[in-house]
Every structure is written in structure tokens, then in C-alpha cells.
């Protein structure tokens, strides 16, 4: 497969960190556990403006503002009912009570949360339409896709734990993480009008091998559920975070184990799982330093080659109206590669203080621009001719300006 048969689609950048900067200047703290999803409640126009900026910059695929959205987060955020009940509103972490019967207040807030989460899809679609109306010739011929952003279980903890994988003991080794993902995913699947506006489902910043398994089981269950008969399946991807230099997940799973969890057609499942386990359309890396990206990609490639040689490589496929955009090369049985590195320079996010802190980096990060680094990685990866397509964008600290510069470079490939 030559590099010309490998399309490159451009994702957006870091929505939350973009909202923190000018001209939006939104302040996030422990009192806003929904992060960018908080704007669905108190400033949807600001959210629309920020997402429109990424479309205007040339993004082909726009992620919804639902990364840290969950029923629990909305319960902790929405105004109290008139009776003044505060039951379940304050919480520091995901306790066992998360999975017990909700109070009346929690139930009403949970019901409201589904409205806000569906609104996020509408706003993303509106942002695309808004920019198209400004100048329909500007982005003619480009994909205009909406990806449903679903962060890890740990992303919705307070403080967030997707970079550490420090999940409560009572959920590890149980069905609870899968149940949590299923509840959130079902919010969209059971509302056909909203589901039809989604082209792609993105499970992002997954820190545990166990959680990768759970996501595959949950997504596969939805594809065969009688309750969802007639509801079209979607293309979907899983991307993981690699916060350290050891090329392992936060739970210490090496790349070989990560790729097996993502793509193997024989992953271990519980006896009660009676349906076939599907394979994601794409796999990749997000919220990880650019300096680690090239080595991680090559390790992914070696692991997939090993699975392929053993006859254990599952085959994902594109679905729905966006399939013509997401098929890529027909000569490869590999998944698409998804790359969303962060835009930091010697910075790390402190989940406790919710601030960015400068940290010494033994790698002496290059002075090249973010877009130049990413483009060189995409170009060299594409030239190896292994992946049917590449979906690339940015995570934390990447702005519409970064995406615009990367857009110009990607256009050079065409």
C-alpha cells in the first residue's frame, strides 16, 4: 500500500484548554466537574463559538463537548430542586453509592443530564453548519463529521484519574466500569435523532487494559441488543494515554498488551457474554507528549504485525453515512490510526490543583512548532504504508491556530 492511498483527516484541538484562554477566559475548578460540558448549562453560545473556531481552522472532525459528561457530574452541578435537597450533590470521588438507586433529586438531575448531553451533539453539528454558511466554498469537499467524545471512567472522577488509572478498588475486576460506560453510551443510542447526527464514537484517554476490554464488550452488546434493533451502528475508536517514558499505560500494561486488548479477536470475556466482540474501526494515542509519539506508533505497528501473524487480528469496519469518508485504503485490514497528542512543552497537568505545572524533561523537547512535529510524524508514518488512514488532531493546549497551521501542512499531502 503506498502512502497516497492513506487519507489523513484532521480532528479538532483541546476544547477545554481553548475555553480557558482568550477570548473565552472560562475558569474551571473543582466546582465545575463537567469541565467543558459545564458550558452546556450556563453558556452554550460560548461553546458554539469555540467549536466553530476549530471548524473554521479546517478540522474535518469535530468532537462533542461530552468528554467528562456523566449523569453523576450533572447531579453534582445542576441547581438544587425547590425543596432544597442536597442529597448526593457533593462528592469527592466515585463511591459505591453511584450504582445504587438514586434519590428524587438525583433522578431529576439525571434526567436533565440526558438533555444537556444530547445538546452537545446539536451544538457540534450547528458549529459545522455555521461555518459552512459563512463561506460554503471555503471547506468544499472536506469531511464534516461529528465524533461523540466519551472519556475514561477516571475522567469523570473528582479529581480526574485518567492519567493515573487510580480507580476505586470496588469497581476494578467487576462489571461496574462497563455498566458505567453502557449507561452513558445508551443516552445517545436510545435517542435516534441525536444518534443519527453522530458519525463516529470516540472513547478517549483510556488508562487501563481492563477498561479497554469493558468498552469493547459494551459497544458490541449495543450492536446486537434487541432494544436497539434498527438503530444503525457507528464507527468507533479507542485511544489511550501514555503519561510516562516507559511506553506503558498508567496500569503498567505494555504496548503489546494494549494492542491485544484493542484488536485481538480472542480477548478474555466472562461466561455471561454470549455475543461476538467487535473490533474498533480505529485505535490510537491521545493526551500524550509529542516527543513520545513516534516510538509509540512504531511499537503499535510491531504489536499489530504480531497479532496479524498469529491470526488473531480482529477487523473493524466503517458504518453509517460517513463510511465513504472513513473507509481509507481497501488494501489493509488494519484499523485507522488516531493521533491526538497534547500541545504542552515541559508541562504536566496536576489533577489535584487543576493547574499546569512546568516539569523538567530529560528529553529536552525540541523547539520546533507543534504542527511541524506532528506533520513530520504523520508523513513518515504514512510513508510506511501500513495504516489505511490517519485521524490526527490535538489534545490539551492545542488551539484553533495550531489546527489551522496543521491543516495547511496536511493539504500539502493532497
N, C-alpha and C positions, 0 to 999 in steps of 0.2 A: 504494500500500500504506500503510495507516495504522499508527500505532505500536502499536495494540492487537494487531495480528496478528504482532508481532515478539516472540517469547518471550525471556526472559532466564534463563539457567541460571547457577548460582553454582559456580565452581571453589573449590578449597581455597587455602591460602596458602603461604608459604615454609617447607617442611618442614625443610630443613637449618638455617636460622636459628632456627626454633622449637625444634629439638632443642638448640641451643646455649644457650638461655635456661632459666630456671626453669619447671617443676620438674625438667627433664631434665638440664640442665647437661652436655651431651656436649661433649667437646673434640675438634675436628677439626684436623688438621695435615697436613704432607706425608707423614706415615706412615699416613694414612687416605685414600688417593686415591679411595676409593669414596664419600666424603662420607656422606650419609645411608644409602646402601646398605651401609655398613660394619656397621650395626646388624643387618642380616640375618644376620651371622655371630655377633656377640657379645652382642646384646641385642634380639632380636625383640620381646620384651614391651614394651620402651620405645618401639619403633617403632609397635607396635599402639596404645599409649596416646596417642601424639602424633597419629596419624592419626584415631583415634576422636574426639579433641578437635575436629578440623575437621568431622567429620560432625555431632557434637553442636552445633557452631556454626551448622549449617544448610547446609553445602556439598551441592550436588546431584551434583557430580562429584568423585571423589577420584583424584588422581594417584598412581601407584605409586612406590615408592622405588627407581627404576631410572634416574634422570636421568644419573648418572655411572657406572652399572654397565656393565662390559665384561669380556670374558674376560681382557684384559691386567691390568685393575685387580684382579681376583681372584687372578691369578697372583702379583701383587706383594704381596698381603695375606694369603692363606691360609697356614697353618703349613707349614713345610718337611716333606718326606717323611722317613721314618725314616732314610734313607741320608744325610741332612744336605745334600742337593744344594741349592745356592742359585742355580743357573743361571737367569738370566732374572728373578730376583726383584727386584733393584734396577734402577731405570731412571729417568732424568730426563725423557725425552720419548719420542715415538713414533718409533722408529728403523726402518730398513728391515727389521731382523730381526723386526719384528712380523708380517710377512707371509711368513716362512719357516717351514719345518717345525718344530713345537715339540719340545722335549726331553720325556723321560718325565715329569719333574716338571711341566713346563708343561702337558702333556696332561692329567694327572690333576687339576691345579688348574683347568684349563679345563672339564673335565667337571663338577667340583664347582660351578663358577660357574653352570652352567645350572640346577642345583638351587636355588641361592640366588636367582637372578633370577626363577625361577618362584614361589618362596616369596613374593616381593614382591607378586605378584598376589593370592595367597591371603590375605596379611595385609590388603591393602586391602579385599578382599571381606569378610573377617572383621570389620574395623572397622565397616563398614556394618551388618552383621548384629548386632553387639554393641550398637550404639546403638538399632537397631530393637527389640531385645528389652527394652531399658530402658524404652522407652515407645513402643509402636507407633503411638499417636495423635499423637505429637509431630511427626513428619515425614510424616504420611499425605498421599498424593497427590504427593509430591515425587519427582523422579528420583533414582535410587540407582545411579549409573553409575561404573564404574571405567575410568580412562584410563591407558593404558600410556605412561609418560613416558620419552622417548628424547631425551637431549641431543645436542648437536652433537658432531662428532668432536673438536673442540677442548676440549669439556667434560671429556673423558677423558684429556687430556694433563696432564702434571705439569711446571710449573704449568699450570692450565687456561688455554685461549686462546679461549674462545667470545666474549669481549668484545673481543678484538683481531683475531681471524682470522689470527693469525700461525702458519700451519700449516707443517710441514716442506716444503721445496721438492720432495722426491721424491714427495709424494702429490698435489701440485697438477697439474692438467691430465692426470691419469691416471685409471684405473678404481679406484684403491685406496680412496678415500673411500667410493665406492659399495659396494665389496666389504665394507668395514668395517661399514657400516650394514646390509647384507644379512645378514652373519653374526649380528649382534645380533638383528635382527628375526626371523630364522629360528629362534632359540632358543625363541621363543614360538609361532611359526606351526606348527612341527613337533610341538608338544605340544598335541594337540587339547583336552584337558581344561582346560589353562591358557588357551588361546586363547578358549575358549568363555566364560571368566569376564571377558574384556575387551570393553568396549563401544566403545571409542574409542582410537585411537592418536595420540599427541601427539609430534611432532618439534619440539623447543623450542630457543630461543636460537641459531638458525642465523645465522652471521655472513657467509657467502659466497654469492653468487649461484650459483657453481659447485656448491656443496653442495645448494642447493635443487633444481637440475636432477637431481643424483645421486639424491636422495631420491625424487623423482617417478618416475624410471626404475626404481629398486629396488622401490618399492611396486607399481608397475604390473606388473613382472615376476612378483611373487608372485601377482597376481590371475589370471595366465594360465599359471602353471607347472604342468606335468603332475604334478609331485611333490606339489603342493598341491591337486589336484583333489578336490573335495568339502569342502575347508576353506573356511568362509564368509569373505568379505572383510569388512573393517571400515571404518567411517567414520574419517577421519583428518584431521589438520590440521598445518599448518606455521606456526610463529610465529618471528619474527626479533627480534634485539636491535638497538637504536639507541642506542649509548652516548654519542653526541656531539650537539651542537646543529645539525649540518649536515643532519639528516634523511636520512642515508645509512647503509648498512651499514658495518661495520668495513672491508670491502674497497672502500669508496667507491662502491658501487652506489647510484644514486638510487632513489627510490620507484618511479618508472616501470619501471625495470629489475627491481626486486624483485617487483612485482606481475606483470609479464610472466613471470618465472621461475616464479612460483607458479601462474598461471592460464592462460597462453596455450596455445592448442591447437596451436601450431606451434613449440614450443621446439626448438632445435637438438639433435640426438642423433647419436651415432656410427652408422656404417653397420651395425654388428653388432646394433643394437637394432631388432628386427623386429616388436615388439609395440606396440599403441597405448598412448600415455602418458595415464594417468588424471589427473584433476584433484582436488585435495584438497577435502573437504567444508567445511573451514574454513581461514581464514588470519588472521594477526594479529601481535600485538606482545607481547613479554614481556621481563621483566627490564630495563625502561626506565623512566626517571623519569616520574612522573605529569605534570609540567609540560610534557612534550613530546607527551603522548598526543593531545590534541585536534587539533593541527596534523597529526600523523602520520595520524590517521584520515581527515581531510579529503583529504589527499594520496593515501591509498589509494583513496578514493572516486573522485577525479578520474581516477586511473590505470585503475580498473575501467571507468568510463564510456567511456574512450578505447578500451580493448580491446573493449568491447561494440559501440561504434560501428563499429569496424573488422571486426567479425565474427570476432574471434579469442578470444573468451572461452570457455574450457572449462567444462564443467558437472560439478561433483562431485555426489555423492548419498549419502544416509544408508544404512547397511546394518544387517543383523542385528536382534536382538531390541530394540535401543534405537531403531530407526528412527522409531517413533512419537513419541519424545521429541525427536529430532534433526531432524525434517523442517522445522519452522518454517513460515513463510509459503509457500504454494504459488504466490504471485504474483511471486516473484523468482527469477531464475536465478543470482543472486549466491551466493557462499559465506557461511557463517556468519562473523561477526566474533569473533575471540578476543582478549581483553584481559587480560593478566596483568602489570601494572606493578609495580615494586618499591615497598617502603614506606619508602624512605630519605628523609632530609632532609639535603641538603648532605653526603651521604656517598658514597664510592666504595669498591668492593672492590679491594684490592691483591692480585692473584693470586700474587705472589711471597711476601709476608708472610702471606697468608691472613687479613688483618685488614681491618676497616672504618676508613676514614680520612675525616675531615671535610675537605671541599674548598670553597673559596669558590664561590658560584654567582651569576653575574651576573643570573640571572632573579629573584633574591630570592623564593625559594619561599614560597608562601602559608602562613599559619598555620592554614588550615582543616584539619580532620581528613582523614585518608586516605580513609575511607569516604565522606565528604561530597563530596570532589573526584571520586572515581570515579563515584559515583552521578550527579552532575550531568553528567559526560561521557556516561555510558550513556543518561541521559534525553534529552539533546539529540541524540545520535546516533540513538536510536530514533525520535525525532520526525521526523527527515528521511525515514524510511520507505524506506530503500534496502536494508537488510540483512534477510534472512529470519529471523535470530535472532542473539542475542549470548550468548557464553560469557565470563563475567567472573570474575576471581579476583585473587589476589595472588602476587607472587614474593618475592624476598629481603626480610626484615624485616617481613613481614606475618604476623600471629599469628592464632590462633583467635578472639581478641577482636575483631580487625579484621574478620574474616569474619562474625562474629556481628552486628556493627553494620551491615555492608553488607547482610546478609540482611534485617534489619528494614527497611532503606530499599527494597530491591528488592520486598519484599512490598507496599509501598505502590503499586507499579505494577499489581498484580493486582486 
